[in-house]
Amino acid sequence: MRVQADVLSVNRSTIYYQPQPPSREEVRLKHRIDEIYTQCPFYGSRKITEQLRLDGWLVNRKAIQRHMREMGIEGISPDAMPIVV
């Protein structure tokens, strides 16, 4: 492995790295974010964070932004809507 890593100019630690699957809590949180977004697609990370806190989740807005980015969702705003002529 050492020789192969040297030939490819890759660190050996990247060869052995095994990504961890998301925790059950993270999956539950993403499902809840998806539910909120489905009900109100115009909610952004701030409003979703506020709703999650009302539901009893202890969450950080930047974490919600990261989850939304990973899920490929963002709040719909008038600026993001196409102009139809």
Backbone as XML, in Angstrom:
<?xml version="1.0"?>
<chain id="A" units="angstrom">
  <residue number="1" name="MET">
    <atom name="N" x="0.825" y="-1.193" z="0.000"/>
    <atom name="CA" x="0.000" y="0.000" z="0.000"/>
    <atom name="C" x="0.872" y="1.261" z="0.000"/>
  </residue>
  <residue number="2" name="ARG">
    <atom name="N" x="1.969" y="1.182" z="0.707"/>
    <atom name="CA" x="2.839" y="2.356" z="0.795"/>
    <atom name="C" x="3.353" y="2.759" z="-0.578"/>
  </residue>
  <residue number="3" name="VAL">
    <atom name="N" x="3.806" y="1.792" z="-1.352"/>
    <atom name="CA" x="4.356" y="2.070" z="-2.683"/>
    <atom name="C" x="3.258" y="2.621" z="-3.594"/>
  </residue>
  <residue number="4" name="GLN">
    <atom name="N" x="2.068" y="2.014" z="-3.520"/>
    <atom name="CA" x="0.965" y="2.478" z="-4.357"/>
    <atom name="C" x="0.573" y="3.909" z="-3.995"/>
  </residue>
  <residue number="5" name="ALA">
    <atom name="N" x="0.558" y="4.214" z="-2.702"/>
    <atom name="CA" x="0.228" y="5.569" z="-2.267"/>
    <atom name="C" x="1.284" y="6.554" z="-2.748"/>
  </residue>
  <residue number="6" name="ASP">
    <atom name="N" x="2.545" y="6.148" z="-2.693"/>
    <atom name="CA" x="3.618" y="7.017" z="-3.172"/>
    <atom name="C" x="3.504" y="7.262" z="-4.676"/>
  </residue>
  <residue number="7" name="VAL">
    <atom name="N" x="3.192" y="6.223" z="-5.436"/>
    <atom name="CA" x="3.060" y="6.358" z="-6.886"/>
    <atom name="C" x="1.911" y="7.302" z="-7.236"/>
  </residue>
  <residue number="8" name="LEU">
    <atom name="N" x="0.814" y="7.188" z="-6.504"/>
    <atom name="CA" x="-0.354" y="8.030" z="-6.768"/>
    <atom name="C" x="-0.274" y="9.401" z="-6.101"/>
  </residue>
  <residue number="9" name="SER">
    <atom name="N" x="0.757" y="9.623" z="-5.308"/>
    <atom name="CA" x="0.926" y="10.867" z="-4.542"/>
    <atom name="C" x="-0.286" y="11.127" z="-3.641"/>
  </residue>
  <residue number="10" name="VAL">
    <atom name="N" x="-0.705" y="10.069" z="-2.946"/>
    <atom name="CA" x="-1.848" y="10.139" z="-2.048"/>
    <atom name="C" x="-1.381" y="9.748" z="-0.648"/>
  </residue>
  <residue number="11" name="ASN">
    <atom name="N" x="-1.899" y="10.437" z="0.359"/>
    <atom name="CA" x="-1.580" y="10.052" z="1.728"/>
    <atom name="C" x="-2.178" y="8.688" z="2.040"/>
  </residue>
  <residue number="12" name="ARG">
    <atom name="N" x="-1.452" y="7.877" z="2.793"/>
    <atom name="CA" x="-1.957" y="6.546" z="3.129"/>
    <atom name="C" x="-3.209" y="6.615" z="3.989"/>
  </residue>
  <residue number="13" name="SER">
    <atom name="N" x="-3.346" y="7.658" z="4.774"/>
    <atom name="CA" x="-4.527" y="7.765" z="5.645"/>
    <atom name="C" x="-5.809" y="7.864" z="4.828"/>
  </residue>
  <residue number="14" name="THR">
    <atom name="N" x="-5.729" y="8.454" z="3.624"/>
    <atom name="CA" x="-6.934" y="8.546" z="2.791"/>
    <atom name="C" x="-7.334" y="7.189" z="2.222"/>
  </residue>
  <residue number="15" name="ILE">
    <atom name="N" x="-6.374" y="6.289" z="2.071"/>
    <atom name="CA" x="-6.667" y="4.956" z="1.555"/>
    <atom name="C" x="-7.450" y="4.154" z="2.591"/>
  </residue>
  <residue number="16" name="TYR">
    <atom name="N" x="-7.091" y="4.291" z="3.856"/>
    <atom name="CA" x="-7.714" y="3.510" z="4.917"/>
    <atom name="C" x="-8.964" y="4.160" z="5.497"/>
  </residue>
  <residue number="17" name="TYR">
    <atom name="N" x="-9.267" y="5.387" z="5.120"/>
    <atom name="CA" x="-10.396" y="6.117" z="5.698"/>
    <atom name="C" x="-11.722" y="5.449" z="5.339"/>
  </residue>
  <residue number="18" name="GLN">
    <atom name="N" x="-12.545" y="5.205" z="6.341"/>
    <atom name="CA" x="-13.877" y="4.636" z="6.157"/>
    <atom name="C" x="-14.894" y="5.670" z="6.655"/>
  </residue>
  <residue number="19" name="PRO">
    <atom name="N" x="-15.654" y="6.306" z="5.759"/>
    <atom name="CA" x="-16.617" y="7.308" z="6.216"/>
    <atom name="C" x="-17.692" y="6.675" z="7.101"/>
  </residue>
  <residue number="20" name="GLN">
    <atom name="N" x="-18.095" y="7.420" z="8.130"/>
    <atom name="CA" x="-19.112" y="6.944" z="9.058"/>
    <atom name="C" x="-20.499" y="7.281" z="8.525"/>
  </residue>
  <residue number="21" name="PRO">
    <atom name="N" x="-21.444" y="6.367" z="8.654"/>
    <atom name="CA" x="-22.814" y="6.694" z="8.239"/>
    <atom name="C" x="-23.407" y="7.717" z="9.203"/>
  </residue>
  <residue number="22" name="PRO">
    <atom name="N" x="-24.402" y="8.483" z="8.749"/>
    <atom name="CA" x="-25.009" y="9.480" z="9.641"/>
    <atom name="C" x="-25.702" y="8.799" z="10.821"/>
  </residue>
  <residue number="23" name="SER">
    <atom name="N" x="-25.703" y="9.482" z="11.951"/>
    <atom name="CA" x="-26.341" y="8.935" z="13.145"/>
    <atom name="C" x="-27.858" y="8.949" z="12.978"/>
  </residue>
  <residue number="24" name="ARG">
    <atom name="N" x="-28.550" y="8.177" z="13.808"/>
    <atom name="CA" x="-30.017" y="8.140" z="13.761"/>
    <atom name="C" x="-30.597" y="9.519" z="14.046"/>
  </residue>
  <residue number="25" name="GLU">
    <atom name="N" x="-29.958" y="10.228" z="14.974"/>
    <atom name="CA" x="-30.427" y="11.573" z="15.340"/>
    <atom name="C" x="-30.342" y="12.515" z="14.139"/>
  </residue>
  <residue number="26" name="GLU">
    <atom name="N" x="-29.237" y="12.436" z="13.396"/>
    <atom name="CA" x="-29.069" y="13.288" z="12.217"/>
    <atom name="C" x="-30.108" y="12.945" z="11.146"/>
  </residue>
  <residue number="27" name="VAL">
    <atom name="N" x="-30.386" y="11.669" z="10.969"/>
    <atom name="CA" x="-31.388" y="11.249" z="9.987"/>
    <atom name="C" x="-32.767" y="11.763" z="10.398"/>
  </residue>
  <residue number="28" name="ARG">
    <atom name="N" x="-33.100" y="11.646" z="11.697"/>
    <atom name="CA" x="-34.385" y="12.154" z="12.192"/>
    <atom name="C" x="-34.496" y="13.657" z="11.970"/>
  </residue>
  <residue number="29" name="LEU">
    <atom name="N" x="-33.390" y="14.380" z="12.230"/>
    <atom name="CA" x="-33.381" y="15.825" z="12.045"/>
    <atom name="C" x="-33.596" y="16.183" z="10.575"/>
  </residue>
  <residue number="30" name="LYS">
    <atom name="N" x="-32.920" y="15.485" z="9.677"/>
    <atom name="CA" x="-33.080" y="15.768" z="8.248"/>
    <atom name="C" x="-34.499" y="15.459" z="7.774"/>
  </residue>
  <residue number="31" name="HIS">
    <atom name="N" x="-35.098" y="14.408" z="8.314"/>
    <atom name="CA" x="-36.489" y="14.111" z="7.965"/>
    <atom name="C" x="-37.408" y="15.234" z="8.431"/>
  </residue>
  <residue number="32" name="ARG">
    <atom name="N" x="-37.157" y="15.752" z="9.625"/>
    <atom name="CA" x="-37.993" y="16.840" z="10.150"/>
    <atom name="C" x="-37.785" y="18.107" z="9.323"/>
  </residue>
  <residue number="33" name="ILE">
    <atom name="N" x="-36.548" y="18.396" z="8.934"/>
    <atom name="CA" x="-36.277" y="19.557" z="8.073"/>
    <atom name="C" x="-37.053" y="19.404" z="6.769"/>
  </residue>
  <residue number="34" name="ASP">
    <atom name="N" x="-37.038" y="18.209" z="6.204"/>
    <atom name="CA" x="-37.749" y="17.955" z="4.961"/>
    <atom name="C" x="-39.253" y="18.148" z="5.139"/>
  </residue>
  <residue number="35" name="GLU">
    <atom name="N" x="-39.809" y="17.699" z="6.264"/>
    <atom name="CA" x="-41.239" y="17.882" z="6.530"/>
    <atom name="C" x="-41.595" y="19.365" z="6.592"/>
  </residue>
  <residue number="36" name="ILE">
    <atom name="N" x="-40.782" y="20.129" z="7.320"/>
    <atom name="CA" x="-41.038" y="21.571" z="7.454"/>
    <atom name="C" x="-40.926" y="22.238" z="6.090"/>
  </residue>
  <residue number="37" name="TYR">
    <atom name="N" x="-39.900" y="21.892" z="5.341"/>
    <atom name="CA" x="-39.688" y="22.500" z="4.023"/>
    <atom name="C" x="-40.823" y="22.144" z="3.060"/>
  </residue>
  <residue number="38" name="THR">
    <atom name="N" x="-41.327" y="20.909" z="3.150"/>
    <atom name="CA" x="-42.425" y="20.492" z="2.278"/>
    <atom name="C" x="-43.689" y="21.296" z="2.572"/>
  </residue>
  <residue number="39" name="GLN">
    <atom name="N" x="-43.932" y="21.571" z="3.859"/>
    <atom name="CA" x="-45.106" y="22.358" z="4.242"/>
    <atom name="C" x="-44.946" y="23.824" z="3.865"/>
  </residue>
  <residue number="40" name="CYS">
    <atom name="N" x="-43.748" y="24.349" z="4.025"/>
    <atom name="CA" x="-43.483" y="25.779" z="3.782"/>
    <atom name="C" x="-42.186" y="25.926" z="2.992"/>
  </residue>
  <residue number="41" name="PRO">
    <atom name="N" x="-42.211" y="25.781" z="1.662"/>
    <atom name="CA" x="-40.979" y="25.834" z="0.870"/>
    <atom name="C" x="-40.308" y="27.203" z="0.842"/>
  </residue>
  <residue number="42" name="PHE">
    <atom name="N" x="-41.007" y="28.216" z="1.332"/>
    <atom name="CA" x="-40.421" y="29.551" z="1.362"/>
    <atom name="C" x="-39.618" y="29.789" z="2.642"/>
  </residue>
  <residue number="43" name="TYR">
    <atom name="N" x="-39.608" y="28.834" z="3.570"/>
    <atom name="CA" x="-38.804" y="28.962" z="4.787"/>
    <atom name="C" x="-37.330" y="28.756" z="4.452"/>
  </residue>
  <residue number="44" name="GLY">
    <atom name="N" x="-36.501" y="29.623" z="4.993"/>
    <atom name="CA" x="-35.062" y="29.465" z="4.881"/>
    <atom name="C" x="-34.516" y="28.824" z="6.143"/>
  </residue>
  <residue number="45" name="SER">
    <atom name="N" x="-33.208" y="28.849" z="6.294"/>
    <atom name="CA" x="-32.588" y="28.191" z="7.448"/>
    <atom name="C" x="-32.990" y="28.847" z="8.767"/>
  </residue>
  <residue number="46" name="ARG">
    <atom name="N" x="-33.175" y="30.161" z="8.778"/>
    <atom name="CA" x="-33.544" y="30.848" z="10.020"/>
    <atom name="C" x="-34.924" y="30.412" z="10.505"/>
  </residue>
  <residue number="47" name="LYS">
    <atom name="N" x="-35.865" y="30.383" z="9.597"/>
    <atom name="CA" x="-37.242" y="30.037" z="9.964"/>
    <atom name="C" x="-37.350" y="28.553" z="10.317"/>
  </residue>
  <residue number="48" name="ILE">
    <atom name="N" x="-36.634" y="27.703" z="9.598"/>
    <atom name="CA" x="-36.647" y="26.271" z="9.905"/>
    <atom name="C" x="-36.011" y="26.031" z="11.266"/>
  </residue>
  <residue number="49" name="THR">
    <atom name="N" x="-34.923" y="26.735" z="11.561"/>
    <atom name="CA" x="-34.296" y="26.618" z="12.869"/>
    <atom name="C" x="-35.260" y="27.037" z="13.972"/>
  </residue>
  <residue number="50" name="GLU">
    <atom name="N" x="-35.962" y="28.123" z="13.747"/>
    <atom name="CA" x="-36.942" y="28.604" z="14.719"/>
    <atom name="C" x="-38.040" y="27.564" z="14.945"/>
  </residue>
  <residue number="51" name="GLN">
    <atom name="N" x="-38.533" y="26.963" z="13.868"/>
    <atom name="CA" x="-39.582" y="25.951" z="13.988"/>
    <atom name="C" x="-39.072" y="24.717" z="14.733"/>
  </residue>
  <residue number="52" name="LEU">
    <atom name="N" x="-37.842" y="24.296" z="14.432"/>
    <atom name="CA" x="-37.265" y="23.141" z="15.116"/>
    <atom name="C" x="-37.102" y="23.413" z="16.612"/>
  </residue>
  <residue number="53" name="ARG">
    <atom name="N" x="-36.700" y="24.610" z="16.955"/>
    <atom name="CA" x="-36.565" y="24.962" z="18.376"/>
    <atom name="C" x="-37.916" y="24.939" z="19.072"/>
  </residue>
  <residue number="54" name="LEU">
    <atom name="N" x="-38.972" y="25.390" z="18.381"/>
    <atom name="CA" x="-40.323" y="25.325" z="18.948"/>
    <atom name="C" x="-40.755" y="23.867" z="19.148"/>
  </residue>
  <residue number="55" name="ASP">
    <atom name="N" x="-40.254" y="22.976" z="18.294"/>
    <atom name="CA" x="-40.554" y="21.551" z="18.411"/>
    <atom name="C" x="-39.714" y="20.853" z="19.478"/>
  </residue>
  <residue number="56" name="GLY">
    <atom name="N" x="-38.765" y="21.590" z="20.068"/>
    <atom name="CA" x="-37.954" y="21.011" z="21.142"/>
    <atom name="C" x="-36.568" y="20.547" z="20.732"/>
  </residue>
  <residue number="57" name="TRP">
    <atom name="N" x="-36.173" y="20.793" z="19.515"/>
    <atom name="CA" x="-34.826" y="20.424" z="19.064"/>
    <atom name="C" x="-33.836" y="21.484" z="19.531"/>
  </residue>
  <residue number="58" name="LEU">
    <atom name="N" x="-32.666" y="21.052" z="19.947"/>
    <atom name="CA" x="-31.587" y="21.971" z="20.310"/>
    <atom name="C" x="-30.658" y="22.030" z="19.098"/>
  </residue>
  <residue number="59" name="VAL">
    <atom name="N" x="-30.852" y="23.046" z="18.256"/>
    <atom name="CA" x="-30.135" y="23.115" z="16.980"/>
    <atom name="C" x="-29.475" y="24.469" z="16.783"/>
  </residue>
  <residue number="60" name="ASN">
    <atom name="N" x="-28.517" y="24.477" z="15.886"/>
    <atom name="CA" x="-27.736" y="25.642" z="15.528"/>
    <atom name="C" x="-28.092" y="25.991" z="14.070"/>
  </residue>
  <residue number="61" name="ARG">
    <atom name="N" x="-28.267" y="27.261" z="13.759"/>
    <atom name="CA" x="-28.663" y="27.661" z="12.410"/>
    <atom name="C" x="-27.651" y="27.237" z="11.355"/>
  </residue>
  <residue number="62" name="LYS">
    <atom name="N" x="-26.375" y="27.323" z="11.672"/>
    <atom name="CA" x="-25.364" y="26.939" z="10.680"/>
    <atom name="C" x="-25.413" y="25.441" z="10.387"/>
  </residue>
  <residue number="63" name="ALA">
    <atom name="N" x="-25.751" y="24.640" z="11.386"/>
    <atom name="CA" x="-25.906" y="23.199" z="11.152"/>
    <atom name="C" x="-27.098" y="22.948" z="10.243"/>
  </residue>
  <residue number="64" name="ILE">
    <atom name="N" x="-28.181" y="23.708" z="10.458"/>
    <atom name="CA" x="-29.360" y="23.567" z="9.609"/>
    <atom name="C" x="-29.019" y="23.989" z="8.181"/>
  </residue>
  <residue number="65" name="GLN">
    <atom name="N" x="-28.242" y="25.056" z="8.030"/>
    <atom name="CA" x="-27.802" y="25.478" z="6.689"/>
    <atom name="C" x="-27.017" y="24.356" z="6.017"/>
  </residue>
  <residue number="66" name="ARG">
    <atom name="N" x="-26.123" y="23.717" z="6.754"/>
    <atom name="CA" x="-25.307" y="22.635" z="6.196"/>
    <atom name="C" x="-26.191" y="21.464" z="5.774"/>
  </residue>
  <residue number="67" name="HIS">
    <atom name="N" x="-27.144" y="21.084" z="6.632"/>
    <atom name="CA" x="-28.040" y="19.981" z="6.290"/>
    <atom name="C" x="-28.874" y="20.325" z="5.058"/>
  </residue>
  <residue number="68" name="MET">
    <atom name="N" x="-29.371" y="21.545" z="4.995"/>
    <atom name="CA" x="-30.170" y="21.953" z="3.834"/>
    <atom name="C" x="-29.318" y="21.918" z="2.566"/>
  </residue>
  <residue number="69" name="ARG">
    <atom name="N" x="-28.085" y="22.359" z="2.662"/>
    <atom name="CA" x="-27.179" y="22.344" z="1.503"/>
    <atom name="C" x="-26.915" y="20.895" z="1.070"/>
  </residue>
  <residue number="70" name="GLU">
    <atom name="N" x="-26.685" y="19.990" z="2.047"/>
    <atom name="CA" x="-26.467" y="18.583" z="1.731"/>
    <atom name="C" x="-27.694" y="17.965" z="1.070"/>
  </residue>
  <residue number="71" name="MET">
    <atom name="N" x="-28.881" y="18.409" z="1.494"/>
    <atom name="CA" x="-30.129" y="17.867" z="0.965"/>
    <atom name="C" x="-30.519" y="18.543" z="-0.352"/>
  </residue>
  <residue number="72" name="GLY">
    <atom name="N" x="-29.840" y="19.625" z="-0.702"/>
    <atom name="CA" x="-30.119" y="20.321" z="-1.947"/>
    <atom name="C" x="-31.389" y="21.143" z="-1.912"/>
  </residue>
  <residue number="73" name="ILE">
    <atom name="N" x="-31.740" y="21.670" z="-0.733"/>
    <atom name="CA" x="-32.941" y="22.496" z="-0.623"/>
    <atom name="C" x="-32.571" y="23.896" z="-0.164"/>
  </residue>
  <residue number="74" name="GLU">
    <atom name="N" x="-33.363" y="24.859" z="-0.610"/>
    <atom name="CA" x="-33.200" y="26.240" z="-0.160"/>
    <atom name="C" x="-34.554" y="26.919" z="-0.237"/>
  </residue>
  <residue number="75" name="GLY">
    <atom name="N" x="-34.726" y="27.911" z="0.605"/>
    <atom name="CA" x="-35.997" y="28.613" z="0.648"/>
    <atom name="C" x="-36.274" y="29.347" z="-0.658"/>
  </residue>
  <residue number="76" name="ILE">
    <atom name="N" x="-37.528" y="29.335" z="-1.070"/>
    <atom name="CA" x="-37.935" y="30.038" z="-2.290"/>
    <atom name="C" x="-38.149" y="31.504" z="-1.932"/>
  </residue>
  <residue number="77" name="SER">
    <atom name="N" x="-37.547" y="32.387" z="-2.695"/>
    <atom name="CA" x="-37.720" y="33.813" z="-2.460"/>
    <atom name="C" x="-38.114" y="34.487" z="-3.775"/>
  </residue>
  <residue number="78" name="PRO">
    <atom name="N" x="-38.709" y="35.673" z="-3.692"/>
    <atom name="CA" x="-39.094" y="36.375" z="-4.933"/>
    <atom name="C" x="-37.888" y="36.611" z="-5.853"/>
  </residue>
  <residue number="79" name="ASP">
    <atom name="N" x="-36.700" y="36.803" z="-5.270"/>
    <atom name="CA" x="-35.505" y="37.042" z="-6.087"/>
    <atom name="C" x="-35.109" y="35.798" z="-6.878"/>
  </residue>
  <residue number="80" name="ALA">
    <atom name="N" x="-35.412" y="34.625" z="-6.340"/>
    <atom name="CA" x="-34.997" y="33.369" z="-6.991"/>
    <atom name="C" x="-35.991" y="32.900" z="-8.039"/>
  </residue>
  <residue number="81" name="MET">
    <atom name="N" x="-37.164" y="33.520" z="-8.094"/>
    <atom name="CA" x="-38.180" y="33.075" z="-9.043"/>
    <atom name="C" x="-37.903" y="33.651" z="-10.422"/>
  </residue>
  <residue number="82" name="PRO">
    <atom name="N" x="-38.062" y="32.833" z="-11.473"/>
    <atom name="CA" x="-37.809" y="33.328" z="-12.833"/>
    <atom name="C" x="-38.895" y="34.308" z="-13.270"/>
  </residue>
  <residue number="83" name="ILE">
    <atom name="N" x="-38.520" y="35.207" z="-14.126"/>
    <atom name="CA" x="-39.471" y="36.168" z="-14.676"/>
    <atom name="C" x="-40.065" y="35.579" z="-15.945"/>
  </residue>
  <residue number="84" name="VAL">
    <atom name="N" x="-41.387" y="35.461" z="-15.976"/>
    <atom name="CA" x="-42.080" y="34.905" z="-17.127"/>
    <atom name="C" x="-42.739" y="36.047" z="-17.878"/>
  </residue>
  <residue number="85" name="VAL">
    <atom name="N" x="-42.435" y="36.164" z="-19.158"/>
    <atom name="CA" x="-42.980" y="37.250" z="-19.961"/>
    <atom name="C" x="-43.999" y="36.723" z="-20.933"/>
  </residue>
</chain>
